[in-house]
Amino acid sequence: MGKIILRLDRVMADRKMSLNELSAKVGVSNVNLSKIKTGKISAIRFSTLEAICETLNCQPGDILEYDPNAASDDNE
């Protein structure tokens, strides 16, 4: 089974936006955004995803990627 990979760090870098700036604009704590950025989450609310996409002017597919060859980590 594959794995969902989060690419928030790449999109933020493309937009030249810091974690602090994104946090302030989205209304999500630095800690929670950092977890999303590093992939240390098991779920994300649609409202959070929508706010991130609106702020970064991107699509969910720019942030989320499915890798069918990556092993899923059952502990996440």
C-alpha positions as CSV (number, residue, x, y, z in Angstrom):
1,M,0.0,0.0,0.0
2,G,1.2,3.5,-0.9
3,K,1.5,6.6,1.2
4,I,0.3,10.2,1.1
5,I,3.2,12.6,1.1
6,L,2.8,16.2,2.2
7,R,4.5,18.8,0.0
8,L,3.6,21.9,2.0
9,D,7.3,22.8,2.4
10,R,7.8,22.9,-1.4
11,V,4.7,25.1,-2.0
12,M,5.7,27.5,0.8
13,A,9.2,27.7,-0.7
14,D,7.8,28.4,-4.2
15,R,5.7,31.2,-2.7
16,K,8.5,32.5,-0.5
17,M,6.3,32.3,2.6
18,S,7.5,31.5,6.1
19,L,5.8,29.2,8.5
20,N,5.1,32.2,10.8
21,E,3.5,34.2,7.9
22,L,1.4,31.2,6.8
23,S,0.3,30.6,10.4
24,A,-0.9,34.2,10.8
25,K,-2.8,34.2,7.5
26,V,-4.4,30.8,7.9
27,G,-5.1,31.0,11.6
28,V,-3.4,27.7,12.5
29,S,-0.7,27.4,15.1
30,N,3.0,27.2,14.1
31,V,3.1,23.8,15.8
32,N,0.2,22.3,13.8
33,L,1.5,23.8,10.5
34,S,4.9,22.4,11.3
35,K,3.4,19.0,11.7
36,I,1.7,19.3,8.4
37,K,4.8,20.5,6.8
38,T,6.9,17.6,8.1
39,G,4.2,15.0,7.4
40,K,3.7,14.1,11.1
41,I,0.0,14.1,10.9
42,S,-2.6,11.4,10.2
43,A,-5.5,13.7,9.2
44,I,-6.2,17.2,8.1
45,R,-9.4,19.1,8.3
46,F,-10.8,20.3,5.0
47,S,-11.3,23.8,6.4
48,T,-7.5,23.9,7.2
49,L,-6.6,22.6,3.7
50,E,-9.0,25.1,2.1
51,A,-7.4,28.0,4.1
52,I,-3.9,26.8,3.2
53,C,-4.8,26.5,-0.5
54,E,-6.5,30.0,-0.5
55,T,-3.5,31.6,1.2
56,L,-0.9,29.9,-1.0
57,N,-3.0,30.2,-4.1
58,C,-2.7,26.5,-4.9
59,Q,-4.7,23.3,-5.3
60,P,-4.8,20.4,-2.7
61,G,-2.9,18.3,-5.2
62,D,0.0,20.7,-5.0
63,I,0.3,19.9,-1.3
64,L,-0.8,16.3,-1.2
65,E,0.9,13.6,-3.3
66,Y,0.2,9.9,-3.4
67,D,3.2,7.6,-3.8
68,P,2.1,4.1,-4.6
69,N,5.6,2.7,-4.0
70,A,6.2,4.3,-0.5
71,A,5.5,2.1,2.5
72,S,2.7,3.4,4.7
73,D,3.7,4.0,8.3
74,D,1.1,2.5,10.5
75,N,2.2,4.6,13.5
76,E,1.1,7.9,11.9
